[in-house]
Amino acid sequence: MLLTAEQFSDILRNLNSDRSGKTAEKRREPRVGVRLEAVVTPLLPGAIAQGQRVTIRDLSRTGINILCHGPMAKGMQFMVKMLKADQREISALYRVCNCNPLGPTHYTVGGSLLSISSNSTTKLAA
């Protein structure tokens, strides 16, 4: 199932922080595991990038973890596009924080949220 803008908003809105446990992870926000598909478009300088279908593994208010078929360089930006029920498009812009191989043809990519835009409205991430 493709991730919709409503699902994205609901997941982010309903996340609650659990600051009680200590963790060695670098995460600043709680995350929720999901298994949804999305189309991700890498933003490459001077190139017309083609979107690729990926699996979203987890989401937080400030980040995302995806499973894709090719590596992404640390610092690279990518766009996740979703449709609202009224068919308006929402775009979330992320920066790659890490990319790790998960076998010969799959990679896990962790991204940090930079902004969310809907038509002409853009919200910068905290």
ABEGO torsion letter per residue (X at the ends): XBBBAAAAAAAAAABBBBAABBBABABABBBBBBBBBBBBBBBBBGBBBBBBBBBBABBBAABBBBBBABBBBBGBBBBBBBBBAAGBBBBBBBBBABBBBBEAABBBBBBBBABBBBEABBBBBX
